Amino acid sequence: MGTLSLKSPEKAAERLKLSLNSFKDRNKQRPTATVKMGEVSTVPFISLKKEPRQSVESWICQTFPKTFSKMQPLPLATGIQQAAIQAMPPTVNSAELVSFLRQWTRSPAYLKALAEPGAMRCDLNSNSIEPVKDGVKKWAEQMLLIHRPH
């Protein structure tokens, strides 16, 4: 299970409740048997493995394909990280999401999208929110020059 964040206690409590309910539901399905001394149980062993983690990249690119298109990424709205954390399922790790967003927003394709004339910042569903500020456009252009292959 992940860590509980004090920044959003309601969200943490909700995720903990969902995890507990999921655990209870799995245990309801367990077969039970009484085994007397000297007998061998025929009840199969049930593993209590956690649900497998889903790749952050696969989740976010499948859930928000227009916003997180590798071919044409859109400039992300300020505060998108918190919106993505609230939208993610329990099978996605929030620390990995933060790392993914850091990497995504430093990619050449994303920097090009920031530097485009008339670029608009978008929410997770690719709705335009606000124009990219000129200072950010200049920064993106400088980053592209620095990281350009020689």
N, C-alpha and C positions, 0 to 999 in steps of 0.2 A: 504494500500500500504506500502511497505517497506521503508527503509531509502535510501537516495542517498549517495553514497560513493564518496568522493573526490579523493580516490586512483585511481578510474577508471571512469573519467567523461564521456568518450565515452559510456561505458557500462550503466551508469546511465541515460544518455540522451536517449539511445536506449530503455531502459526499460520504461522510462517515455513516450516516443513516442508510444510504443506498448500499454501501458495502456490507453493513450488518444484515440488512434484509436479504441481500444476495447470498450471504453465508447461511442464513437461516433457511432459505429456500433450498439450497443445495443439500443441507443436512436433513430436511424433511424427506428427501428422496432416497436417503440411505436405507438399505435393507437392514433389518435387525433380526437377531436370532439369539436364542438362549443356548449357551454351550455349557454342558456339564463337565466336571473334572474328568479327564481322560478321553473326551470326545474331540474330534477334529471339526473345526468350523468349516461350513461350506459357503459362508458369506464372503464374497469377493472383497479384496482390499480396495478401498476408495481413497484416492489421493486428494488432498486438499490444496492442490496447486492453484496459484493465482491465475486469473485470466491472462492470456498472453498480451503483452504490450503491443500496441499498434504504432507503426512508424508515424512520427509527427508529420513528416513530409507527405506520406501517402494520405493521411487523414485530411490535412489542410488543403492539399491540391485536389482531392476528390470532392471535398465538401464545398470548397469555394473556388471552382475551376477558373472563373473569369478573373478573379483578383490575383490568384496565385498561378498564373499561366507562365510556364518557363519561357515560352516564346515571346509573350507580350505582358510582362508583369505590370501591375498598376501601382502608382505611388500610394502608399498606405496612409490612412488617416492617423493623426496623433491619437495615442491611446489605444491603438489596435491590439496591442499585446493583452491588455486587460479584457477586451471584448473576446479575443480568441480563447483566453483561459476560461472565461465563463461559458463559452460555447463548446469546449472540448469534452469528449466523453471520458469516463474514468479510466479507460484503457490507454489514454495518452498521458505522457509524463509532462508536467508543466515546466520543469527545468529544461527538458529537451525542446519544448516549444520556444522558450526564451532563446535558447541557443540557435534554433532553426531560424527565428526571425532576425537575429543578429547577422547570421550568415546571408540570409535572403536579401536584407537591405544593404549589403555591401557588395552584392554581385554586380558585374558590369551591366547586365540587362536591366536591373533595377535602377542603377545610377543613370543609365540612358533615359529611362522612363521619367525620372525626376527632372532631368535637364531639358526635356522636350518643351518647346514653346506651347503655352496654354495647358500644361499638365495640371491635372486635378487630383487631389488626394481622395481616396475612396475608402468606404467601409468594407467589411468582410464580404458583403453581397455585391460589391462593385458599384455601389451608388456613389456618385460624386458628392463630396462633402465641402471641400474648399480648394482654392487654387494653391499650388506649390509656391511658396514665397521665393522672391528673387535671390535672396541670400542662400537658400537651400539649393537652388538651381546652380548658382556659381560654385558652391561647394562640390556638388555632384560632378560638374564639369572638370574641376581641379582633380578630383579623385580619379576620374577617368583618364586624365592626362598622366597622372602619377603611375597608374597601374596598367597603362597601355603597353602591350608587348613591343619590344624593341626590334 
